[in-house]
Amino acid sequence: MKKLHGVTRFAALGLMLSGLCAGSMFAQTQQRSDDKNSRDRVANETTMTGCLTKGTGGNYTLTDENTGVKTTVSGTSDLEKHSSNHKVKLTGMTKTDASGNAVFEVSSIQHVSASCKAPTK
């Protein structure tokens, strides 16, 4: 009987260790997946520079100083403090809103200048 009790303890210990190893492997796989998603997001990000303004509807627009092309932007709360025609450098990704319109979703903003020049045509 003592011999059987020792075997049971050994088997229980073995099961417990294999469970810990499996859990550890899952955690590493999940972390790798999160790292890959983060790398993919950064790889898909682009940078735009232009004049940031806020429209009457509360939408933000970035206007290219050279071409005059306007892009609707959304995202970080820092857009508000730069929305009075400041020149900014925005980093983010273009996405589609609920209406099917392209919107540049800002992940970071860098202030370049407190004013912008009118676009040249």
N, C-alpha and C positions, 0 to 999 in steps of 0.2 A: 504494500500500500504506500509506503514511504517513497518507493521508487516511482510510482505512478504520480504522486503529488509533485515530485521534482520535475517530471516530464511536463506536467501541466503548467507549472510556473515557467519553464523554459519556453514552451509553446506560446504562452501569453506574452512573455517578454519579446519573443520574435515577432509576433503580430503587432505589438505596440511599436516596435522599431520600424517595421515596414510601413506602418501607417504614417509615422513621422516623416519618413523619407518621401513617401508619395505626396504628402502635404507640402513638403519643402519643394519638390519638383514642380508642383502646380503653381506655387507662389512665384517661382522663378519664371515659369512660362508666362504667367499673367504680367509680370513686370516687363519681360521682353516685348510682349504685345503692346503694352502701354508706351514703351520707349519707341517702338516702331511707329505707332500712331502719331506720336509727338514729332518724330523725324519727318513723317509724311506730310504733316500739317505745315511744318516749317519749310519743307521743300516746295510746297505749293503756294507759299506766301509770295506776294510781290510788293513793290514799293512804288508809291506815287507821290509826286511833289506838286503843289499848287496852292491856290487861294481858297481858304475855307470860309464859307458863309452859311448862315442859317436862314431858311426860307420862312414864309409866313405860316406854313403848315407844320413847322417844327422839323422839317427835313433838313439835313446838312448836305451841302454840295461842295465838291472840290472842282475848281476850274483851273485847267492847264493854262499857264501864263503865255505860252507860245502859240497854242492852237485854238484856245478858247473852248475846248471840249469840256463839257460838264459831266461829272460823275456823282451819282447819289451815294452818300456814305452813311454808315451807321456803326455803332459799337461803343467804344470806351466813353466814359463820362467826361473825359478831358476834351472832347470835341467842343463842348459848350464854351469853355474859356478861350478857345482859339477861333471861335466862329464869326468874329467881326473882321473878316477879310485879312486874317493873318496868313502868312506863307508857312505851310507845314509840310512835313514829310510823313506820309502815312504808310504803315506796313499792315498787310492783311490779305484777305482773299475775296474774290468776287463770288457772290452767291445770288440765288434767285429768291425774291420775296414772294409772299402769298399771291400777289397779282401777276407773277411771272416776269417782273422787271429785274434787271441786273442791279445789284447793290454791292458796293465794296464794303465788306465788314472789317472794321479796323481793329487790329490787335494791339498796336502801339502807335503813338503819335510823337513826333519830334518837332518842336517849334523852331522855325528857321528865321522868320522875320515878323515884325509887328505890322507890316503892310505889304501889299502886293501891287504890282503894276498891272495896268489894263492889258488884256491879251493883244498881241500883235497879229495882224491878219495877212 
